[in-house]
Amino acid sequence: MQLNVPPDLETLINKRLSSGGYKGIEDVLRRALEAQDAEETWTDEERRALSAHIEKGYLQAERGGLIDGAQARSDIQAMKDNWLKERAVALPTPF
């Protein structure tokens, strides 16, 4: 198959290629099409939920409510530790 693309699209493809994250033009096109396929499987409810979640985070950032990376890692580790502790209590002990 031969494909003719307009100059603006060719520029975009070349920009992606120059990022180093793609093996070739085919890889750029394949990833774009696969991403489009994945997006099309989302329900309207899932899209609204994601949009609401992003908006909530954006508003939080505008208010200065962000935390740094170290604090985020610490919070996530604490959540993981609590989850593991709760799970250990819920599981029956072996004989």
C-alpha positions in Angstrom: 0.0 0.0 0.0 1.2 3.4 -0.8 0.0 6.4 1.2 0.2 10.0 0.4 0.1 12.3 3.4 -0.2 16.1 3.6 2.9 18.0 4.6 1.5 18.8 8.1 0.9 15.1 8.8 4.4 14.2 7.5 5.9 16.8 9.8 4.1 15.3 12.8 5.2 11.8 11.8 8.8 12.9 11.5 8.6 14.7 14.9 7.5 11.4 16.5 10.3 9.5 14.7 12.9 12.0 15.9 11.8 11.4 19.5 13.6 8.1 19.4 10.6 6.2 20.8 9.6 4.6 17.5 11.2 2.0 15.2 9.9 3.6 12.0 6.9 5.1 10.2 5.0 1.9 10.5 5.4 1.9 14.3 4.2 5.5 14.5 1.1 4.7 12.5 0.4 1.3 14.3 0.6 2.9 17.7 -1.7 5.8 16.7 -4.3 3.4 15.2 -4.1 1.0 18.2 -4.6 4.0 20.6 -7.6 5.1 18.6 -9.1 1.5 18.8 -8.6 1.4 22.5 -10.2 4.8 23.0 -13.2 3.7 20.9 -14.0 0.9 23.4 -14.5 3.3 26.2 -18.1 4.0 27.3 -19.5 7.5 27.7 -19.6 6.9 31.4 -15.9 5.9 31.5 -15.0 9.0 29.5 -17.1 11.3 31.9 -15.5 9.7 35.0 -12.0 10.2 33.6 -12.8 13.8 32.6 -14.1 14.5 36.1 -11.0 12.9 37.7 -8.7 15.1 35.5 -10.7 18.2 36.3 -10.6 17.5 40.0 -6.8 17.1 39.8 -6.4 20.3 37.7 -8.5 22.3 40.3 -6.4 20.8 43.1 -3.2 21.9 41.3 -4.6 25.4 40.8 -5.2 25.7 44.5 -1.7 24.6 45.2 -2.7 21.3 46.6 -0.1 19.2 44.9 2.5 17.2 46.8 6.1 16.4 45.8 7.3 13.0 44.5 8.8 11.9 47.8 5.5 12.6 49.6 3.5 10.8 46.9 5.8 7.7 47.2 5.5 7.7 50.9 1.7 8.0 50.8 1.5 5.1 48.3 3.8 3.0 50.4 1.6 3.6 53.4 -1.5 2.6 51.5 0.2 -0.5 50.3 1.4 -1.4 53.8 -2.2 -0.9 55.2 -3.6 -3.0 52.4 -1.2 -5.8 53.1 -1.9 -5.6 56.8 -5.7 -5.8 56.3 -5.2 -8.7 53.8 -3.0 -10.6 56.3 -5.7 -10.3 59.0 -8.5 -11.4 56.6 -6.7 -14.5 55.4 -7.0 -17.7 57.5 -3.8 -18.8 59.1 -2.4 -22.1 57.8 -2.1 -25.1 60.2 
